[in-house]
Amino acid sequence: MATPLSDPSLSPLRTVAVVGLGTMGTGITEVLAKAGREVIGIDISEAQAARSLAALEASTARAVARGKLTEQERADVLARVRTGTDLTAAADADLVIEVTPESYDIKHQVIRELDGIVRPETILATGTNALSVTRLAADSARPERVLGLHFFNPAPAMKLVEVVSSVLTAPSAVTAVTGLAIELGKEPVAVGDRPGFVADGLLFGYLNQAAAMYEAKYASREDIDAAMRLGCGLPMGPLALLDLIGIDTARTVLDAMYAESRDRLHAPAPILKQLSEAGLTGRKSGRGFYTYEAPGSATVVRDAQTPLDGAALTQGRTVRSVGVAGSGTMASGIAEVFAKAGYEVVLAARSEEKAQAAKARIGKSLDRSVGKGRMTAEAAAQTLDLITPAGSYDAFSDVDLAVEAVAEDLEVKRQLFATFDKVCKPGAVLATTTSSLPVVACARATSRPQDVIGMHFFNPAPAMKLVEVVRTVLTAEDVHATVREVCTKIRKHPVDCGDRAGFIVNALLFPYLNNAIKMVEEHYASLDDIDAAMKLGGGYPMGPFELLDVVGLDVSLAIEKVLHREFRDPGLAPAPLLEHLVAAGCLGRKTGRGFREYARR
């Protein structure tokens, strides 16, 4: 890994010119200078070049304060950087990286001028994330020396670099730039030339769908963002991330992706155009999906769309006891969550033995918590005592809230709700934990559809903070208020959404996973490179193929089919490779083989 004292003789690319000294250009300059390269920063604006140098001075001063650089190393880094406003300063560069605005006209002009300035062997790299590298290379007098070098923001912190080859690129140029990226301490992935490459190609489709979901008023911006952070472990929600990237930038990337794919999932959501043309481009303008303290600020401030704190418009029903139906991992996890919060829990299954086994599983889970110091042995014993196993749903006769967590089969759930209707007292709230089936179909199996709601917990229920609260068109207001209150008492974060396939999380997550599979089908990138790109470039805790194998390919395919059937969008059709693997019995970790092979336990 590169350090500020790296030996630049390792690479033939010792002097690098960076054209365009905005945020990204400044970050790339810092990375290069810290790794021992001589850097020539060029910007048409003298003021911008000065701001870039000031930013570099401030950044390296912070590094000294944190003990990451010595004063002498900082002085050496700054001495390796010089700036100017004339492209002729790049004459002696071994590599030129242009990070000018995402415009063919601007980039063509820069590349044409550089053709007449740099040496024949100099490599020209474009930092574009949306435009065709091939088209830019074809306009050059030396197309074999042009490639893409896509850093991620902030460049000093982000490890991923996509090295983009066109059909014209010489392998020697790719080798040289890949070697440099490694010496910079980055992790390069090799990709072909198509808009968005790997990371943005997958990321921007997901961001676009989130914008469309918000535009359709399906869920609030806060709930969409919280759902993806808490349900998927992402560092930022999609709408906050669009504000950070720049809504105008996102629109440009999506336009380029749609021009090539003609996939409706890439057609920019109209709200992106509306916000862009109104100048509401995100953090940089002070307002986008959210409102910020000032242009460039990361601090969100209240605006007309901010929900009122704790403002319950309707009084909920009293819940003292809870019935949980089911004996699997999800049912026992949910029962544990309620018992930990002090609720009396009836855990009912199809037989007394299954219910006892589910309670025993909870006991083992509580023992692990005691072993890790998360709770006392006394608290664990008290929690377990609150759970009463039962071999019949008749035991739900006095519960205030009945939660089903049985198999994801609509007919099974409908029969169970018909049973709830018979055994539960009037006024009891009836909840389904379905992740993909229509809640209203469960409601219609009862004579009291107004009492039925969705409570979609995430696995493992004791650890995952998110609950999607799913209202049907028949759900009573006080039932919704009840479930929101209960979620708060069991220390979960509720997000509201309507009764449509996928709710928030799965509706945004699974098209992204499906698109990753299509990339592999098209031999665009490898499993490993795609997983690395999304972890390193997108901050995802797992790559898409790691996640698919954990979730189960059969489960993933079922959800993809539900989404495709609901929205009738050709882009949501399950990737054939996913269907083939499921047909072959390769279901992921649980069978020892999915997209990858695993050691059988």
C-alpha positions in Angstrom: 0.0 0.0 0.0 1.3 3.5 -0.9 2.5 5.9 1.8 3.7 9.5 1.6 7.2 8.0 1.3 6.4 5.6 -1.6 9.1 5.0 -4.1 7.8 6.6 -7.4 10.5 4.6 -9.4 8.1 1.6 -9.1 5.9 3.1 -11.9 6.8 4.8 -15.2 4.0 7.3 -14.4 6.0 9.6 -12.2 4.6 13.0 -13.3 0.9 13.4 -13.5 -1.2 16.3 -14.6 -4.7 16.7 -13.2 -7.0 18.8 -15.4 -10.0 20.3 -13.4 -9.4 21.2 -9.8 -12.9 20.8 -8.3 -13.6 18.5 -5.4 -12.6 15.4 -7.3 -9.6 16.9 -9.0 -8.3 18.2 -5.7 -8.8 14.9 -4.0 -6.9 13.0 -6.8 -4.1 15.6 -6.6 -3.8 14.8 -2.8 -3.7 11.1 -3.4 -1.0 11.4 -6.1 1.2 13.8 -4.1 1.1 11.7 -1.0 2.2 8.7 -3.0 5.3 10.5 -4.2 4.2 11.8 -7.6 5.0 15.2 -9.1 1.5 16.7 -9.7 0.6 19.5 -12.1 -2.8 20.8 -11.3 -4.5 22.7 -14.1 -7.8 24.7 -14.0 -9.1 27.4 -16.3 -10.0 29.4 -13.2 -7.1 30.9 -11.3 -9.3 31.3 -8.3 -10.3 27.6 -8.4 -6.7 26.6 -8.6 -6.0 28.7 -5.5 -8.9 27.2 -3.7 -7.6 23.7 -4.6 -4.2 24.5 -3.2 -5.8 25.9 0.0 -7.9 22.8 0.4 -4.8 20.6 0.0 -3.0 22.7 2.6 -5.9 22.3 5.0 -6.2 18.6 4.4 -2.6 17.9 5.0 -2.6 20.1 8.1 -5.4 17.9 9.5 -3.3 14.8 8.7 -0.5 16.2 10.7 -2.8 17.0 13.6 -4.0 13.4 13.6 -0.5 12.0 13.5 -0.9 10.6 10.0 1.8 12.9 8.5 4.9 14.6 10.0 5.5 18.3 9.3 8.4 17.3 7.0 6.2 14.8 5.0 3.5 17.5 4.7 6.1 20.0 3.4 7.3 17.3 0.9 3.7 16.6 -0.3 3.0 20.3 -0.9 6.3 20.8 -2.7 5.3 18.1 -5.2 2.2 20.1 -6.3 2.2 23.1 -8.6 -0.8 24.6 -10.3 -1.6 26.7 -13.3 -4.3 27.7 -15.8 -2.6 26.6 -19.1 -2.8 23.1 -20.5 0.8 23.5 -21.9 1.9 22.9 -18.3 1.1 19.2 -19.0 3.8 18.9 -21.6 6.1 16.8 -19.5 3.4 14.6 -17.8 3.5 10.8 -18.1 -0.2 10.7 -17.4 -2.9 13.3 -17.7 -6.2 12.7 -15.7 -9.0 15.0 -16.8 -11.8 15.6 -14.3 -13.6 18.4 -16.1 -17.5 18.8 -16.1 -19.5 15.9 -17.6 -19.9 17.3 -21.1 -18.7 15.8 -24.3 -17.9 19.2 -25.7 -15.7 20.2 -22.8 -13.9 16.9 -22.6 -13.4 16.7 -26.4 -11.9 20.2 -26.4 -9.5 19.3 -23.6 -8.4 16.0 -25.2 -7.8 17.7 -28.6 -5.7 20.4 -27.0 -3.7 17.8 -25.0 -3.0 15.9 -28.3 -0.9 18.8 -29.4 0.9 19.3 -26.1 1.9 16.0 -24.5 4.4 13.4 -25.7 3.3 10.5 -27.9 3.7 8.0 -25.1 1.7 10.0 -22.5 -1.5 8.3 -21.3 -4.7 10.4 -21.3 -7.2 9.3 -18.7 -10.8 10.6 -18.4 -12.4 10.6 -15.0 -15.9 10.5 -16.5 -18.5 8.3 -14.8 -21.3 8.9 -17.3 -19.8 9.5 -20.8 -18.5 7.0 -23.3 -14.7 6.5 -23.0 -14.7 5.1 -26.6 -16.3 8.2 -28.0 -13.8 10.4 -26.2 -10.9 8.2 -27.4 -12.1 8.2 -31.0 -11.8 11.9 -31.0 -8.1 11.8 -30.0 -5.1 11.5 -32.3 -3.9 8.7 -30.1 -7.0 6.6 -29.2 -4.8 3.7 -28.0 -3.5 5.9 -25.2 -6.9 7.0 -23.9 -8.7 5.2 -21.1 -11.0 5.8 -18.2 -9.8 6.2 -14.6 -12.8 6.6 -12.4 -12.0 7.6 -8.8 -14.8 7.8 -6.2 -15.5 10.7 -3.9 -13.8 11.5 -1.6 -10.8 10.3 -3.5 -8.3 10.2 -0.5 -10.7 7.9 1.4 -12.4 5.7 -1.2 -10.4 2.6 -2.2 -12.1 1.8 -5.4 -10.8 2.9 -8.8 -12.4 1.6 -12.0 -10.0 1.2 -14.9 -12.0 1.5 -18.1 -10.8 0.2 -21.4 -12.4 1.0 -24.8 -12.0 -1.3 -27.8 -9.2 1.0 -28.9 -7.1 1.0 -25.6 -3.6 -0.5 -25.7 -3.1 -3.2 -23.0 0.2 -1.5 -22.0 -1.7 1.6 -21.1 -4.1 -0.4 -18.9 -1.3 -2.2 -17.2 0.6 1.0 -16.4 -2.5 2.7 -15.0 -3.5 -0.4 -13.0 -0.1 -0.6 -11.5 -0.2 3.1 -10.5 -3.6 2.6 -8.8 -2.2 -0.2 -6.7 0.8 2.0 -5.7 -1.6 4.7 -4.7 -3.1 2.2 -2.2 -6.3 1.8 -4.3 -8.1 -1.4 -5.4 -8.5 -1.2 -9.2 -11.2 -3.2 -11.0 -11.0 -3.6 -14.8 -14.3 -2.8 -16.6 -15.5 -2.2 -20.1 -16.9 1.0 -21.5 -20.6 1.5 -20.8 -22.3 4.4 -18.9 -21.9 4.1 -15.1 -19.4 1.3 -15.4 -19.9 -1.2 -12.5 -20.5 0.8 -9.3 -22.5 3.7 -10.7 -24.2 1.4 -13.2 -25.8 -0.4 -10.3 -26.0 2.5 -7.9 -27.8 5.0 -10.1 -30.6 2.7 -11.1 -31.3 2.1 -7.4 -31.1 5.9 -6.7 -33.4 6.6 -9.6 -36.0 4.1 -8.3 -35.8 5.7 -4.8 -36.5 9.1 -6.3 -39.5 7.7 -8.3 -40.8 6.1 -5.1 -40.6 9.4 -3.3 -42.2 11.3 -6.2 -45.1 8.9 -6.2 -45.7 9.8 -2.5 -45.4 6.1 -1.6 -43.2 6.9 1.4 -41.6 10.0 2.9 -38.0 10.9 2.2 -37.1 10.2 5.8 -38.7 6.7 5.8 -37.1 5.8 2.4 -33.7 6.7 3.7 -34.1 5.1 7.1 -35.4 1.9 5.5 -32.3 1.5 3.3 -29.9 2.4 6.1 -31.4 0.2 8.7 -32.7 -2.6 6.5 -29.6 -2.9 4.3 -26.9 -1.5 6.5 -26.1 1.3 3.9 -24.1 4.3 5.1 -26.6 6.7 3.6 -30.1 6.6 2.4 -30.7 7.0 -1.4 -32.2 10.5 -1.3 -29.5 11.9 1.0 -26.9 10.3 -1.3 -28.5 12.0 -4.3 -28.2 15.3 -2.5 -24.5 14.6 -1.8 -23.7 13.5 -5.4 -25.7 16.4 -6.9 -29.1 15.8 -8.4 -27.9 17.4 -11.7 -25.0 15.0 -11.9 -27.3 12.0 -11.2 -29.6 13.1 -14.0 -26.6 13.4 -16.4 -25.5 9.8 -15.5 -29.0 8.4 -15.8 -29.5 10.1 -19.2 -26.3 8.5 -20.5 -27.3 5.1 -19.0 -30.8 5.2 -20.5 -29.5 6.3 -23.9 -27.6 3.0 -24.1 -29.8 0.6 -22.2 -33.3 1.9 -23.0 -34.2 0.3 -19.7 -37.1 2.2 -18.0 -35.3 1.7 -14.7 -32.6 4.1 -16.0 -35.0 6.7 -17.4 -34.5 9.7 -15.0 -37.4 10.2 -12.6 -39.1 13.4 -13.6 -38.5 14.9 -10.1 -34.7 14.9 -10.9 -35.3 17.1 -13.9 -37.7 19.4 -11.9 -35.2 19.8 -9.0 -32.2 20.3 -11.4 -33.9 22.9 -13.5 -35.0 24.8 -10.4 -31.4 24.9 -9.2 -32.2 22.6 -6.3 -29.2 20.3 -6.9 -28.6 19.0 -3.4 -26.0 20.0 -0.7 -24.0 22.2 -3.0 -27.0 24.5 -3.6 -28.3 24.2 0.0 -31.5 22.4 -1.1 -32.4 19.2 -2.9 -34.6 16.4 -1.5 -33.7 17.9 1.9 -32.9 21.5 3.0 -29.5 22.3 4.3 -28.1 25.0 6.7 -26.2 26.6 3.8 -24.9 25.8 0.3 -22.2 23.1 0.8 -23.3 22.3 4.3 -24.1 18.7 5.4 -26.4 19.8 8.2 -30.1 19.1 7.4 -32.6 21.7 8.7 -36.3 21.5 9.1 -38.5 22.5 6.2 -42.2 22.2 5.2 -41.9 18.5 4.7 -40.2 17.6 7.9 -42.5 15.4 10.0 -43.5 16.7 13.4 -41.6 15.1 16.3 -43.8 12.5 18.0 -47.0 14.0 16.7 -49.5 11.1 16.9 -52.7 12.3 15.4 -54.6 9.3 16.5 -54.7 7.5 19.9 -53.6 3.9 19.6 -55.1 0.8 21.2 -53.7 -0.7 24.4 -51.3 -3.6 23.9 -50.3 -5.7 27.0 -50.0 -9.2 25.5 -48.8 -10.4 22.1 -49.4 -13.6 20.2 -46.7 -14.8 17.8 -47.7 -17.5 15.3 -45.0 -19.7 13.9 -42.0 -21.8 15.1 -39.2 -20.8 12.7 -36.3 -18.4 13.1 -38.3 -15.3 12.4 -41.2 -16.2 14.8 -38.8 -17.0 17.7 -36.8 -13.8 17.0 -40.0 -11.7 17.0 -41.2 -13.4 20.2 -37.8 -12.6 21.8 -38.1 -9.0 20.8 -41.5 -8.5 22.4 -40.5 -10.4 25.6 -37.4 -8.3 26.0 -39.6 -5.2 25.9 -41.7 -6.6 28.8 -44.7 -7.9 26.8 -46.4 -11.2 27.8 -46.0 -13.4 24.7 -47.9 -16.4 23.6 -45.8 -18.3 21.1 -48.1 -20.7 19.2 -47.3 -23.3 16.6 -49.0 -26.2 14.9 -48.0 -28.5 17.7 -46.9 -28.2 21.4 -43.5 -29.7 20.4 -42.8 -27.1 17.8 -43.7 -24.3 20.1 -41.5 -25.7 22.9 -38.6 -26.0 20.4 -39.1 -22.4 19.4 -39.0 -21.3 23.0 -35.8 -23.4 23.6 -34.2 -21.5 20.6 -35.1 -18.2 22.3 -33.5 -19.5 25.5 -30.2 -20.2 23.6 -30.3 -16.8 22.0 -30.8 -15.1 25.5 -27.9 -17.2 26.8 -25.6 -15.9 24.1 -26.7 -12.3 25.0 -25.7 -13.1 28.7 -22.4 -14.6 27.5 -21.6 -11.4 25.6 -22.5 -9.2 28.5 -25.6 -7.6 26.8 -28.0 -8.7 29.6 -27.8 -10.3 33.0 -28.8 -13.9 33.7 -31.7 -12.7 35.8 -33.0 -10.5 33.0 -32.7 -13.4 30.6 -34.7 -15.7 32.9 -37.4 -13.0 33.4 -37.6 -12.5 29.6 -38.0 -16.3 29.0 -40.7 -16.5 31.7 -42.8 -14.0 29.7 -43.1 -16.5 26.8 -45.8 -19.1 26.9 -45.6 -21.9 24.3 -48.9 -23.2 22.9 -49.8 -25.9 20.4 -53.0 -24.2 19.3 -54.0 -20.8 18.1 -56.9 -20.9 20.6 -54.3 -19.5 23.0 -54.6 -16.2 21.2 -58.1 -15.6 22.6 -56.9 -12.8 24.9 -54.0 -11.2 23.1 -54.1 -7.6 22.1 -51.8 -8.0 19.1 -51.5 -11.2 17.0 -48.4 -11.4 14.7 -48.1 -14.2 12.1 -44.6 -15.3 11.1 -45.4 -18.5 9.1 -44.3 -19.6 5.7 -44.3 -17.0 2.8 -47.3 -18.7 1.2 -50.5 -16.7 0.6 -52.9 -19.5 1.1 -51.2 -20.6 4.4 -51.4 -17.0 5.6 -55.0 -16.5 4.6 -56.1 -19.7 6.5 -54.2 -18.4 9.5 -55.9 -15.0 9.4 -59.3 -16.8 9.1 -58.3 -18.6 12.3 -57.3 -15.3 14.0 -60.7 -13.9 13.1 -62.4 -16.7 15.0 -60.2 -16.9 18.1 -58.9 -13.3 18.7 -61.1 -11.0 20.8 -62.8 -8.0 19.2 -60.3 -5.0 18.9 -57.2 -7.1 18.7 -54.7 -5.9 16.1 -53.8 -8.6 13.5 -50.4 -8.3 11.8 -48.6 -10.1 9.1 -44.8 -10.2 8.7 -44.9 -10.9 5.0 -42.1 -9.4 2.9 -43.7 -9.7 -0.5 -47.3 -10.8 -0.4 -50.4 -8.5 -0.4 -51.4 -7.6 3.1 -54.9 -6.8 2.0 -55.3 -10.5 0.9 -54.7 -11.5 4.5 -57.1 -8.7 5.7 -59.9 -10.0 3.3 -59.7 -13.4 4.9 -61.2 -11.9 8.1 -64.4 -10.2 8.9 -62.4 -7.2 10.3 -60.0 -6.0 7.6 -59.7 -2.7 9.4 -57.8 -4.4 12.2 -55.2 -5.9 9.8 -51.8 -4.4 9.1 -48.3 -5.4 8.0 -45.3 -5.5 10.4 -42.3 -6.5 8.3 -39.5 -7.3 10.6 -36.0 -8.0 9.2 -33.8 -11.0 9.9 -32.4 -11.5 12.5 -35.3 -9.8 14.3 -33.5 -9.2 17.6 -30.7 -7.3 15.9 -32.3 -5.5 13.0 -33.8 -2.1 14.0 -36.2 -1.7 11.0 -39.9 -2.5 10.8 -41.9 -1.7 7.7 -45.4 -0.7 8.8 -47.7 -1.6 5.9 -51.2 0.0 5.7 -53.8 -1.3 3.3 -56.6 0.9 2.0 -58.8 -0.7 4.7 -56.5 -0.4 7.8 -58.0 1.8 10.6 -56.0 4.8 11.7 -55.9 3.7 15.3 -54.5 0.3 14.2 -51.7 2.1 12.4 -51.1 4.3 15.5 -51.0 1.2 17.7 -48.3 -0.5 15.7 -46.2 2.6 15.5 -46.3 2.9 19.3 -45.5 -0.7 19.8 -42.5 -0.4 17.4 -41.1 2.4 19.6 -41.6 0.3 22.8 -39.8 -2.7 21.4 -37.0 -0.3 20.3 -37.5 -0.7 16.5 -37.6 2.1 13.9 -41.0 2.1 12.1 -41.3 3.3 8.5 -44.7 3.8 6.8 -45.5 2.4 3.4 -48.4 1.3 1.3 -49.5 -2.3 0.4 -47.6 -3.0 -2.8 -45.0 -5.6 -3.7 -41.6 -5.2 -2.0 -42.7 -2.4 0.2 -39.6 0.0 0.5 -36.5 -2.2 1.0 -37.1 -5.1 -1.3 -38.6 -2.9 -4.0 -35.3 -1.0 -4.1 -32.9 -3.8 -3.2 -33.9 -6.6 -5.5 -33.8 -4.8 -8.9 -30.3 -3.7 -7.9 -29.3 -7.4 -7.2 -31.0 -8.5 -10.5 -29.0 -5.9 -12.5 -25.8 -7.2 -10.9 -26.6 -10.7 -12.2 -27.3 -9.3 -15.7 -23.8 -7.7 -15.6 -22.3 -11.1 -15.1 -24.6 -12.7 -17.7 -23.3 -10.1 -20.2 -19.6 -10.9 -19.3 -19.2 -7.2 -18.4 -17.5 -7.8 -15.1 -16.7 -10.7 -12.8 -18.5 -11.6 -9.5 -15.5 -10.6 -7.5 -15.0 -7.2 -9.3 -18.7 -6.4 -8.9 -18.8 -7.3 -5.2 -15.6 -5.3 -4.6 -16.9 -2.3 -6.6 -20.1 -2.1 -4.5 -18.3 -2.5 -1.1 -15.5 -0.2 -1.9 -17.3 2.3 -4.2 -20.8 2.3 -2.7 -20.0 1.5 1.0 -22.3 -1.6 0.9 -21.6 -4.0 3.8 -21.8 -6.9 1.3 -21.4 -7.2 -2.4 -24.6 -8.2 -4.4 -23.5 -11.8 -5.0 -22.4 -12.3 -1.3 -25.9 -11.0 -0.3 -27.8 -13.2 -2.8 -26.0 -16.3 -1.5 -26.9 -15.3 2.1 -30.6 -14.5 1.3 -31.0 -17.6 -0.8 -31.4 -17.6 -4.6 -34.8 -19.3 -4.4 -36.0 -16.5 -2.0 -34.5 -13.9 -4.2 -36.1 -15.3 -7.4 -39.5 -15.4 -5.7 -39.3 -11.8 -4.7 -38.1 -10.8 -8.2 -41.1 -12.6 -9.7 -43.5 -10.8 -7.4 -42.0 -7.4 -8.3 -42.2 -8.2 -12.0 -45.8 -9.4 -11.7 -46.8 -6.3 -9.8 -45.1 -3.5 -11.8 -45.1 -5.2 -15.3 -41.7 -3.6 -16.1 -39.5 -5.6 -18.5 -36.5 -4.4 -16.6 -37.7 -6.2 -13.5 -37.9 -9.6 -15.2 -35.6 -12.1 -13.2 -32.2 -12.6 -14.8 -32.2 -16.0 -16.6 -28.9 -17.0 -14.8 -30.8 -16.7 -11.4 -33.6 -18.9 -12.7 -31.0 -21.5 -14.0 -29.2 -21.7 -10.7 -32.4 -22.1 -8.7 -33.5 -24.9 -11.2 -30.2 -26.6 -10.6 -30.6 -26.5 -6.8 -27.8 -24.0 -6.3 -29.6 -21.9 -3.7 -26.6 -20.2 -2.0 -24.9 -20.9 1.3 -27.7 -23.1 2.6 -27.0 -25.7 -0.2 -23.2 -25.1 -0.3 -23.4 -23.6 -3.8 -24.9 -20.5 -5.3 -23.0 -17.9 -7.2 -20.0 -19.2 -5.3 -19.2 -22.5 -3.6 -19.0 -22.9 0.1 -17.6 -25.6 2.5 -20.5 -27.7 3.7 -21.0 -27.8 7.4 
